[in-house]
Structure formats: structure tokens, C-alpha cells
């Protein structure tokens, strides 16, 4: 039976609410008779802001409570940033919809208007991402990375504080653009310098596998985006990955050809492995797994053991 009301679970941050409202509006447009309700759920990652994310259990700190609410029937679906989701679905849950993603690149925000190349020697850069920190150290060995937590508003305020600890911070472009905060961006970093996280800028709507909610959500799925992020996440999965690993991947689709670029880099940025895999988007997961196999056969696992 098709439900007449759908309860969507979300974190309480401004970005999470924007993303959930976006999905709710898309559902109403696709199913005009459907009533959509938003349920805000607090997650451990939102509550504990004084601990580095890997020590909280990684990106699962932002998803566990939402997944629990799904499994208990408190909500019918949950909206996540795809890069926050573990690469393996929990039993009984599925990613029912992945809409077209936004700009996947990372950006620099500098209170003094510096671009990356012009930052003073020894400048202090805020990021809580091992991936960003490692690529930054690779590009400029002199820069110092400092952990920064909090929602986007909080991190931007820290970046722009004249008396703050940070000369600049790194963030994802998509979140800033979704919140209308693009004017604070000093520089959009090219992927040749800062390759994105697997699934970056894509939204994922989770539901019970085979549920009526999952059937309704299928109307929101964007096939090219799903293929691209499937390849990226398969690469991460093949490396045994989570958010604590300095691993990056970005896939693009041109006609009938998917091109996946992957990066494994030592935490200190001194060494890295880069590779590319191309093929039919219909076999996106196989392409990602093949690229991971190439990386491991070339010794990429050894790069993940060092410390900055």
C-alpha cells in the first residue's frame, strides 16, 4: 500500500535541514498527494564537538541515530550527506535515492583573502578531514593543519575571526553554496590539487529495503550521479576504507564512459598513489573495485600506515 504520509529524519544543522527540505520538496513535486513531515534527530557527531571525528567512530557518528530511528519505524526515510554514510548498508536498509549532486570540489576560506599559493609560510589551516590535510601537506609542506569542528556557520566564523587560530580553513563547496554562503569562498580548489572525498556533494536518502517509502523515493534518483558515486565508494570499500583514511576519489561520466580517478596518500602527504579506471557506467562498482585492486597491488596500503 502506498503511504499518504512520509516522515523524513534529519540532523538539526542548517545544512542538514536545507538538504532535507530539498528532498521534501522534490517528493511533493513527484507525488502531489503525499504529505511529508520532517523529524529532527540529534546525533552524537552534532553533540560532541571537542573530539576529533575519527575518535568518535568516524562518519557513523552522524548516522547511527538516524539509522536506529529508521529501523524502529520512528521515521520512514533519512537524509544524509552521502560521504557520511559507511560504504556498506546496515542490514535492512538501502540508499533508495541519490539526487543529482552539486559541485564536489573543496574550497579555501581565508580571512585575509589569500589563495592557497599565496598563504604565508607556516600558515595555520583548519580542517577535520585526514584527506584534505594530507593533500594540503603534499601541495605545501610548510602549512600547519589544525583540527576544526562544528557546523558550517561555526567553522566559517572561526575562519573569519581576526584574532582566531586559523589563517584559512578548508570546506566542501556544496554546503556553502546550498546555504547561500558562496561569498565567503576565497578559492575553489582544482581537483588536481584537492581530489574530493568519495560521494562528496551528493545526498543519500536511506529507507528500509523494499519498503513503500523506498518505492516513492525512486523517483528522485539520478542515474549518472548514482553511477559516479557508486564507483567512488567501491574504490573506498576496496581499500577497507572509512573517513579516517586519506583516500579520495572522483568519477565523471561522458556519454557511455565513466572515468574514475582515485588517490591514496600518506597522512603526512609525503607519498601518494594516483590511478584512473575507465569503463561502462553500468559496471560502476566493478570499476571502483578494480581501481582499488590496482592501488593495493602497487603497495598503496603501505601509505596508510604513516603519521603526519
Secondary structure as a PSIPRED ss2 file (coil, helix, strand):
# PSIPRED VFORMAT (PSIPRED V4.0)

   1 X C   1.000  0.000  0.000
   2 X C   1.000  0.000  0.000
   3 X C   1.000  0.000  0.000
   4 X C   1.000  0.000  0.000
   5 X E   0.000  0.000  1.000
   6 X E   0.000  0.000  1.000
   7 X E   0.000  0.000  1.000
   8 X E   0.000  0.000  1.000
   9 X E   0.000  0.000  1.000
  10 X E   0.000  0.000  1.000
  11 X C   1.000  0.000  0.000
  12 X C   1.000  0.000  0.000
  13 X C   1.000  0.000  0.000
  14 X H   0.000  1.000  0.000
  15 X H   0.000  1.000  0.000
  16 X H   0.000  1.000  0.000
  17 X H   0.000  1.000  0.000
  18 X H   0.000  1.000  0.000
  19 X H   0.000  1.000  0.000
  20 X H   0.000  1.000  0.000
  21 X H   0.000  1.000  0.000
  22 X H   0.000  1.000  0.000
  23 X H   0.000  1.000  0.000
  24 X H   0.000  1.000  0.000
  25 X H   0.000  1.000  0.000
  26 X H   0.000  1.000  0.000
  27 X H   0.000  1.000  0.000
  28 X H   0.000  1.000  0.000
  29 X H   0.000  1.000  0.000
  30 X H   0.000  1.000  0.000
  31 X C   1.000  0.000  0.000
  32 X C   1.000  0.000  0.000
  33 X C   1.000  0.000  0.000
  34 X C   1.000  0.000  0.000
  35 X E   0.000  0.000  1.000
  36 X E   0.000  0.000  1.000
  37 X E   0.000  0.000  1.000
  38 X E   0.000  0.000  1.000
  39 X E   0.000  0.000  1.000
  40 X E   0.000  0.000  1.000
  41 X C   1.000  0.000  0.000
  42 X C   1.000  0.000  0.000
  43 X C   1.000  0.000  0.000
  44 X H   0.000  1.000  0.000
  45 X H   0.000  1.000  0.000
  46 X H   0.000  1.000  0.000
  47 X H   0.000  1.000  0.000
  48 X C   1.000  0.000  0.000
  49 X C   1.000  0.000  0.000
  50 X C   1.000  0.000  0.000
  51 X C   1.000  0.000  0.000
  52 X C   1.000  0.000  0.000
  53 X H   0.000  1.000  0.000
  54 X H   0.000  1.000  0.000
  55 X H   0.000  1.000  0.000
  56 X H   0.000  1.000  0.000
  57 X C   1.000  0.000  0.000
  58 X H   0.000  1.000  0.000
  59 X H   0.000  1.000  0.000
  60 X H   0.000  1.000  0.000
  61 X H   0.000  1.000  0.000
  62 X H   0.000  1.000  0.000
  63 X C   1.000  0.000  0.000
  64 X H   0.000  1.000  0.000
  65 X H   0.000  1.000  0.000
  66 X H   0.000  1.000  0.000
  67 X H   0.000  1.000  0.000
  68 X H   0.000  1.000  0.000
  69 X H   0.000  1.000  0.000
  70 X H   0.000  1.000  0.000
  71 X H   0.000  1.000  0.000
  72 X H   0.000  1.000  0.000
  73 X C   1.000  0.000  0.000
  74 X C   1.000  0.000  0.000
  75 X C   1.000  0.000  0.000
  76 X C   1.000  0.000  0.000
  77 X E   0.000  0.000  1.000
  78 X E   0.000  0.000  1.000
  79 X E   0.000  0.000  1.000
  80 X E   0.000  0.000  1.000
  81 X E   0.000  0.000  1.000
  82 X H   0.000  1.000  0.000
  83 X H   0.000  1.000  0.000
  84 X H   0.000  1.000  0.000
  85 X C   1.000  0.000  0.000
  86 X C   1.000  0.000  0.000
  87 X C   1.000  0.000  0.000
  88 X C   1.000  0.000  0.000
  89 X C   1.000  0.000  0.000
  90 X C   1.000  0.000  0.000
  91 X C   1.000  0.000  0.000
  92 X C   1.000  0.000  0.000
  93 X E   0.000  0.000  1.000
  94 X E   0.000  0.000  1.000
  95 X E   0.000  0.000  1.000
  96 X E   0.000  0.000  1.000
  97 X E   0.000  0.000  1.000
  98 X C   1.000  0.000  0.000
  99 X C   1.000  0.000  0.000
 100 X C   1.000  0.000  0.000
 101 X C   1.000  0.000  0.000
 102 X C   1.000  0.000  0.000
 103 X C   1.000  0.000  0.000
 104 X C   1.000  0.000  0.000
 105 X C   1.000  0.000  0.000
 106 X E   0.000  0.000  1.000
 107 X E   0.000  0.000  1.000
 108 X E   0.000  0.000  1.000
 109 X E   0.000  0.000  1.000
 110 X E   0.000  0.000  1.000
 111 X C   1.000  0.000  0.000
 112 X C   1.000  0.000  0.000
 113 X C   1.000  0.000  0.000
 114 X C   1.000  0.000  0.000
 115 X C   1.000  0.000  0.000
 116 X H   0.000  1.000  0.000
 117 X H   0.000  1.000  0.000
 118 X H   0.000  1.000  0.000
 119 X C   1.000  0.000  0.000
 120 X C   1.000  0.000  0.000
 121 X C   1.000  0.000  0.000
 122 X C   1.000  0.000  0.000
 123 X C   1.000  0.000  0.000
 124 X E   0.000  0.000  1.000
 125 X E   0.000  0.000  1.000
 126 X E   0.000  0.000  1.000
 127 X C   1.000  0.000  0.000
 128 X C   1.000  0.000  0.000
 129 X C   1.000  0.000  0.000
 130 X H   0.000  1.000  0.000
 131 X H   0.000  1.000  0.000
 132 X H   0.000  1.000  0.000
 133 X H   0.000  1.000  0.000
 134 X H   0.000  1.000  0.000
 135 X H   0.000  1.000  0.000
 136 X H   0.000  1.000  0.000
 137 X H   0.000  1.000  0.000
 138 X H   0.000  1.000  0.000
 139 X H   0.000  1.000  0.000
 140 X C   1.000  0.000  0.000
 141 X C   1.000  0.000  0.000
 142 X C   1.000  0.000  0.000
 143 X C   1.000  0.000  0.000
 144 X E   0.000  0.000  1.000
 145 X E   0.000  0.000  1.000
 146 X E   0.000  0.000  1.000
 147 X C   1.000  0.000  0.000
 148 X C   1.000  0.000  0.000
 149 X C   1.000  0.000  0.000
 150 X C   1.000  0.000  0.000
 151 X C   1.000  0.000  0.000
 152 X H   0.000  1.000  0.000
 153 X H   0.000  1.000  0.000
 154 X H   0.000  1.000  0.000
 155 X H   0.000  1.000  0.000
 156 X H   0.000  1.000  0.000
 157 X H   0.000  1.000  0.000
 158 X H   0.000  1.000  0.000
 159 X H   0.000  1.000  0.000
 160 X H   0.000  1.000  0.000
 161 X C   1.000  0.000  0.000
 162 X C   1.000  0.000  0.000
 163 X C   1.000  0.000  0.000
 164 X C   1.000  0.000  0.000
 165 X C   1.000  0.000  0.000
 166 X C   1.000  0.000  0.000
 167 X C   1.000  0.000  0.000
 168 X E   0.000  0.000  1.000
 169 X E   0.000  0.000  1.000
 170 X E   0.000  0.000  1.000
 171 X E   0.000  0.000  1.000
 172 X E   0.000  0.000  1.000
 173 X H   0.000  1.000  0.000
 174 X H   0.000  1.000  0.000
 175 X H   0.000  1.000  0.000
 176 X H   0.000  1.000  0.000
 177 X H   0.000  1.000  0.000
 178 X H   0.000  1.000  0.000
 179 X C   1.000  0.000  0.000
 180 X C   1.000  0.000  0.000
 181 X C   1.000  0.000  0.000
 182 X H   0.000  1.000  0.000
 183 X H   0.000  1.000  0.000
 184 X H   0.000  1.000  0.000
 185 X C   1.000  0.000  0.000
 186 X C   1.000  0.000  0.000
 187 X E   0.000  0.000  1.000
 188 X E   0.000  0.000  1.000
 189 X C   1.000  0.000  0.000
 190 X C   1.000  0.000  0.000
 191 X C   1.000  0.000  0.000
 192 X C   1.000  0.000  0.000
 193 X C   1.000  0.000  0.000
 194 X C   1.000  0.000  0.000
 195 X C   1.000  0.000  0.000
 196 X C   1.000  0.000  0.000
 197 X C   1.000  0.000  0.000
 198 X C   1.000  0.000  0.000
 199 X C   1.000  0.000  0.000
 200 X C   1.000  0.000  0.000
 201 X C   1.000  0.000  0.000
 202 X C   1.000  0.000  0.000
 203 X E   0.000  0.000  1.000
 204 X E   0.000  0.000  1.000
 205 X E   0.000  0.000  1.000
 206 X E   0.000  0.000  1.000
 207 X E   0.000  0.000  1.000
 208 X E   0.000  0.000  1.000
 209 X C   1.000  0.000  0.000
 210 X C   1.000  0.000  0.000
 211 X C   1.000  0.000  0.000
 212 X H   0.000  1.000  0.000
 213 X H   0.000  1.000  0.000
 214 X H   0.000  1.000  0.000
 215 X H   0.000  1.000  0.000
 216 X H   0.000  1.000  0.000
 217 X H   0.000  1.000  0.000
 218 X H   0.000  1.000  0.000
 219 X H   0.000  1.000  0.000
 220 X H   0.000  1.000  0.000
 221 X C   1.000  0.000  0.000
 222 X C   1.000  0.000  0.000
 223 X H   0.000  1.000  0.000
 224 X H   0.000  1.000  0.000
 225 X H   0.000  1.000  0.000
 226 X H   0.000  1.000  0.000
 227 X H   0.000  1.000  0.000
 228 X H   0.000  1.000  0.000
 229 X H   0.000  1.000  0.000
 230 X H   0.000  1.000  0.000
 231 X H   0.000  1.000  0.000
 232 X H   0.000  1.000  0.000
 233 X H   0.000  1.000  0.000
 234 X H   0.000  1.000  0.000
 235 X H   0.000  1.000  0.000
 236 X H   0.000  1.000  0.000
 237 X H   0.000  1.000  0.000
 238 X H   0.000  1.000  0.000
 239 X C   1.000  0.000  0.000
 240 X C   1.000  0.000  0.000
 241 X C   1.000  0.000  0.000
 242 X C   1.000  0.000  0.000
 243 X C   1.000  0.000  0.000
 244 X C   1.000  0.000  0.000
 245 X C   1.000  0.000  0.000
 246 X C   1.000  0.000  0.000
 247 X E   0.000  0.000  1.000
 248 X E   0.000  0.000  1.000
 249 X E   0.000  0.000  1.000
 250 X E   0.000  0.000  1.000
 251 X E   0.000  0.000  1.000
 252 X E   0.000  0.000  1.000
 253 X E   0.000  0.000  1.000
 254 X E   0.000  0.000  1.000
 255 X C   1.000  0.000  0.000
 256 X C   1.000  0.000  0.000
 257 X E   0.000  0.000  1.000
 258 X E   0.000  0.000  1.000
 259 X E   0.000  0.000  1.000
 260 X E   0.000  0.000  1.000
 261 X E   0.000  0.000  1.000
 262 X E   0.000  0.000  1.000
 263 X E   0.000  0.000  1.000
 264 X E   0.000  0.000  1.000
 265 X E   0.000  0.000  1.000
 266 X C   1.000  0.000  0.000
 267 X C   1.000  0.000  0.000
 268 X C   1.000  0.000  0.000
 269 X C   1.000  0.000  0.000
 270 X C   1.000  0.000  0.000
 271 X C   1.000  0.000  0.000
 272 X E   0.000  0.000  1.000
 273 X E   0.000  0.000  1.000
 274 X E   0.000  0.000  1.000
 275 X E   0.000  0.000  1.000
 276 X E   0.000  0.000  1.000
 277 X E   0.000  0.000  1.000
 278 X E   0.000  0.000  1.000
 279 X E   0.000  0.000  1.000
 280 X C   1.000  0.000  0.000
 281 X H   0.000  1.000  0.000
 282 X H   0.000  1.000  0.000
 283 X H   0.000  1.000  0.000
 284 X H   0.000  1.000  0.000
 285 X H   0.000  1.000  0.000
 286 X H   0.000  1.000  0.000
 287 X H   0.000  1.000  0.000
 288 X H   0.000  1.000  0.000
 289 X H   0.000  1.000  0.000
 290 X H   0.000  1.000  0.000
 291 X H   0.000  1.000  0.000
 292 X H   0.000  1.000  0.000
 293 X H   0.000  1.000  0.000
 294 X H   0.000  1.000  0.000
 295 X H   0.000  1.000  0.000
 296 X H   0.000  1.000  0.000
 297 X H   0.000  1.000  0.000
 298 X C   1.000  0.000  0.000
 299 X C   1.000  0.000  0.000
 300 X H   0.000  1.000  0.000
 301 X H   0.000  1.000  0.000
 302 X H   0.000  1.000  0.000
 303 X H   0.000  1.000  0.000
 304 X H   0.000  1.000  0.000
 305 X C   1.000  0.000  0.000
 306 X C   1.000  0.000  0.000
 307 X C   1.000  0.000  0.000
 308 X C   1.000  0.000  0.000
